[in-house]
Amino acid sequence: SSSYLDMTRQNMRFSLGIFSFYQGMRLEIGSNWERRFSLKDLEDKWKNNWSIIENQISA
């Protein structure tokens, strides 16, 4: 079970890295890109997935 926890921690770090990269891209690209793609939907999905992960970890 300890190896599973290590994998989970690595996955969390990886996800946070992707998320911070995504936030940086969003700031760089700006509102033109945001008009074409619904970033709000993506963020809501990401946050929902994250809360599911957090619930599984704390369970």
Phi and psi in degrees as a GROMACS rama.xvg file:
@    title "Ramachandran Plot"
@    xaxis  label "Phi"
@    yaxis  label "Psi"
@TYPE xy
-67.9353  -36.4309  SER-2
-67.0187  -34.1061  SER-3
-64.2978  -40.9532  TYR-4
-64.2246  -41.0238  LEU-5
-61.3316  -43.497  ASP-6
-62.168  -40.7431  MET-7
-63.6957  -41.731  THR-8
-63.6493  -41.7581  ARG-9
-62.6771  -42.7543  GLN-10
-63.1726  -38.1588  ASN-11
-64.7446  -44.0758  MET-12
-62.1535  -42.7168  ARG-13
-61.1064  -45.3995  PHE-14
-63.7999  -41.3074  SER-15
-65.3183  -37.1603  LEU-16
-62.124  -45.6624  GLY-17
-62.8173  -41.0724  ILE-18
-66.6252  -42.6318  PHE-19
-67.7154  -36.1885  SER-20
-62.5902  -44.4526  PHE-21
-61.7722  -41.7219  TYR-22
-63.7181  -41.0013  GLN-23
-63.7418  -43.125  GLY-24
-59.7517  -42.3768  MET-25
-61.7564  -42.2101  ARG-26
-65.4811  -40.7039  LEU-27
-67.8659  -46.9172  GLU-28
-71.7752  -39.5112  ILE-29
80.7714  -159.247  GLY-30
-74.9188  -24.8081  SER-31
-59.0704  -46.064  ASN-32
-66.8009  -37.8264  TRP-33
-67.863  -27.1177  GLU-34
-69.9494  -34.5037  ARG-35
-77.7616  -37.8534  ARG-36
-118.012  141.395  PHE-37
-83.6717  89.6685  SER-38
-68.5165  -26.8823  LEU-39
-60.1031  -43.6976  LYS-40
-61.3974  -43.4355  ASP-41
-61.4375  -43.487  LEU-42
-63.5275  -42.2656  GLU-43
-63.3527  -43.1296  ASP-44
-60.8122  -43.6924  LYS-45
-63.2412  -43.4458  TRP-46
-65.9762  -38.7162  LYS-47
-62.537  -45.8042  ASN-48
-61.0086  -41.1124  ASN-49
-64.7135  -41.2886  TRP-50
-67.1419  -33.9596  SER-51
-63.3897  -44.4625  ILE-52
-61.107  -46.2129  ILE-53
-61.466  -40.0306  GLU-54
-63.9724  -39.3224  ASN-55
-66.3313  -38.2371  GLN-56
-67.8071  -43.3016  ILE-57
-76.749  -17.9176  SER-58
